[in-house]
């Protein structure tokens, strides 16, 4: 598919899991994305083991970022992501709590969307190492909408304490 194909938007989706077989959950999330008629996969980052963010005591996460193309609007993609999460048993019981599968719409083309149930680019990604590090791998030169900076620039702007607290360690995909 060519960059200029009309109607297709470049998207980045964050994947995370820290319950059950986390790698299998992420693989199922990628399979769910690939099965969407309106989605075309482009690339997937390495797998990263990351410290959880937030006040809830929980195991570490496995995270990755998927880069793809989507034909439709951001709300359609969000609905599809929620269905894929639900297919892996995702329950929203606790904010920042553990989860079987988390799929976050990080970037939807150049769009900036500020609605109560849909914010794009993802509002917390600028200070989340588990998003910025895989984005640096997939799209090192991409200037992120809203901030006008690359993922590397945002990562470097994090304080040393934030980077220490949010350890990010590259892992091998066992299924790959």
C-alpha positions as CSV (number, residue, x, y, z in Angstrom):
1,X,0.0,0.0,0.0
2,X,1.4,3.4,-0.9
3,X,1.7,6.3,1.5
4,X,-0.7,8.4,-0.6
5,X,-3.5,5.8,-0.8
6,X,-6.6,7.9,-0.3
7,X,-8.7,7.1,2.8
8,X,-6.0,5.3,4.6
9,X,-4.6,6.9,7.8
10,X,-1.3,5.9,9.5
11,X,-2.1,4.7,13.1
12,X,0.0,3.6,16.0
13,X,-1.6,1.4,18.7
14,X,0.0,0.6,22.0
15,X,-0.4,-3.0,23.3
16,X,0.1,-4.1,26.9
17,X,-0.6,-7.1,29.2
18,X,0.3,-8.2,32.6
19,X,-2.2,-11.0,33.4
20,X,-2.1,-14.6,32.2
21,X,0.2,-15.3,29.3
22,X,1.0,-11.7,28.5
23,X,2.9,-12.5,25.3
24,X,0.0,-14.6,24.0
25,X,-2.4,-11.8,24.9
26,X,-0.4,-9.3,22.8
27,X,-0.1,-11.8,19.9
28,X,-3.9,-12.2,20.1
29,X,-4.3,-8.4,20.0
30,X,-2.1,-8.2,16.9
31,X,-4.1,-11.0,15.3
32,X,-7.3,-9.2,16.1
33,X,-6.0,-6.0,14.5
34,X,-4.8,-7.9,11.4
35,X,-8.3,-9.5,11.1
36,X,-10.0,-6.1,10.8
37,X,-11.1,-5.4,7.3
38,X,-10.2,-1.7,7.6
39,X,-6.7,-2.3,9.1
40,X,-3.5,-3.1,7.4
41,X,-0.4,-3.9,9.5
42,X,2.8,-2.2,8.7
43,X,5.2,-3.1,11.5
44,X,5.4,-4.1,15.2
45,X,8.0,-3.0,17.6
46,X,10.1,-5.3,19.7
47,X,8.6,-6.6,22.9
48,X,9.4,-4.7,26.1
49,X,9.1,-5.7,29.7
50,X,8.1,-2.6,31.7
51,X,7.4,-1.5,35.2
52,X,3.7,-0.8,35.9
53,X,2.7,2.9,36.2
54,X,0.4,4.0,38.9
55,X,-0.5,3.3,42.5
56,X,-1.8,-0.2,42.1
57,X,0.5,-3.1,43.1
58,X,0.8,-5.4,40.2
59,X,3.2,-7.5,38.0
60,X,5.3,-6.0,35.3
61,X,3.8,-5.5,31.8
62,X,4.8,-6.7,28.4
63,X,4.3,-3.9,25.9
64,X,4.7,-3.2,22.2
65,X,3.5,-0.8,19.6
66,X,1.9,-1.7,16.3
67,X,2.1,0.6,13.3
68,X,-0.6,0.3,10.6
69,X,-3.0,1.9,8.3
70,X,-6.7,2.3,8.9
71,X,-9.6,3.2,6.6
72,X,-12.3,4.8,8.7
73,X,-12.5,7.3,11.5
74,X,-10.8,7.2,14.9
75,X,-14.1,6.3,16.7
76,X,-14.5,3.2,14.5
77,X,-11.0,2.1,15.3
78,X,-11.5,2.7,19.1
79,X,-14.7,0.5,19.0
80,X,-12.7,-2.3,17.2
81,X,-9.9,-2.0,19.8
82,X,-12.4,-2.4,22.7
83,X,-13.9,-5.5,21.1
84,X,-10.5,-7.1,20.7
85,X,-9.7,-6.3,24.4
86,X,-13.0,-7.9,25.4
87,X,-12.2,-11.0,23.4
88,X,-9.2,-11.5,25.7
89,X,-11.3,-11.1,28.8
90,X,-10.4,-7.5,29.5
91,X,-12.4,-6.1,32.5
92,X,-12.1,-2.5,33.5
93,X,-12.2,-2.8,37.3
94,X,-9.5,-0.5,38.4
95,X,-7.9,2.6,36.9
96,X,-4.3,1.7,36.0
97,X,-4.9,-1.8,37.3
98,X,-3.7,-5.1,35.9
99,X,-5.2,-6.2,32.6
100,X,-5.2,-9.1,30.2
101,X,-5.0,-6.9,27.1
102,X,-4.8,-3.1,26.8
103,X,-5.0,-1.6,23.3
104,X,-4.5,2.2,23.2
105,X,-5.0,4.3,20.2
106,X,-1.9,6.4,20.4
107,X,-1.8,8.3,17.1
108,X,-4.4,8.6,14.3
109,X,-2.7,10.4,11.4
110,X,-2.2,14.0,12.2
111,X,-5.5,14.3,14.1
112,X,-5.9,15.8,17.5
113,X,-9.1,14.7,19.1
114,X,-10.3,15.9,22.6
115,X,-13.5,14.2,23.5
116,X,-14.4,12.7,26.9
117,X,-14.1,9.1,25.7
118,X,-11.5,9.6,22.9
119,X,-8.3,11.6,23.1
120,X,-5.7,11.3,20.3
121,X,-2.8,11.5,20.5
122,X,-3.1,9.5,23.7
123,X,-2.8,12.2,26.4
124,X,-0.4,10.3,28.7
125,X,2.0,9.0,26.0
126,X,4.4,12.0,26.3
127,X,5.5,10.7,29.7
128,X,5.2,6.9,29.3
129,X,8.5,5.2,28.5
130,X,6.7,2.0,27.5
131,X,5.1,3.9,24.6
132,X,8.0,6.2,23.7
133,X,10.7,3.6,23.5
134,X,8.8,1.4,21.0
135,X,7.8,4.5,19.0
136,X,11.4,5.5,18.8
137,X,12.1,2.0,17.3
138,X,9.2,2.1,14.8
139,X,9.2,5.8,13.7
140,X,12.3,7.6,14.9
141,X,11.7,10.7,12.8
142,X,7.9,11.0,13.3
143,X,6.9,14.3,14.9
144,X,4.0,13.5,17.2
145,X,0.8,15.6,16.8
146,X,0.1,17.8,19.7
147,X,3.7,18.1,20.8
148,X,5.5,18.5,17.5
149,X,8.4,16.5,18.9
150,X,9.8,13.0,18.2
151,X,9.3,10.2,20.7
152,X,13.1,10.4,21.5
153,X,12.8,14.1,22.3
154,X,9.9,13.5,24.6
155,X,11.7,10.6,26.3
156,X,14.8,12.8,26.8
157,X,12.5,15.4,28.4
158,X,11.4,12.9,31.1
159,X,13.2,13.4,34.4
160,X,15.9,10.9,35.3
161,X,13.7,9.7,38.1
162,X,10.8,9.1,35.7
163,X,13.0,7.1,33.4
164,X,14.3,5.1,36.4
165,X,10.8,4.4,37.7
166,X,9.6,3.3,34.3
167,X,12.2,0.6,33.5
168,X,11.9,-0.6,29.9
169,X,13.8,-3.8,28.9
170,X,13.8,-5.2,25.4
171,X,12.6,-8.9,25.2
172,X,12.4,-11.4,22.4
173,X,9.1,-12.3,20.9
174,X,9.0,-16.1,21.4
175,X,6.4,-16.6,18.7
176,X,8.5,-14.7,16.1
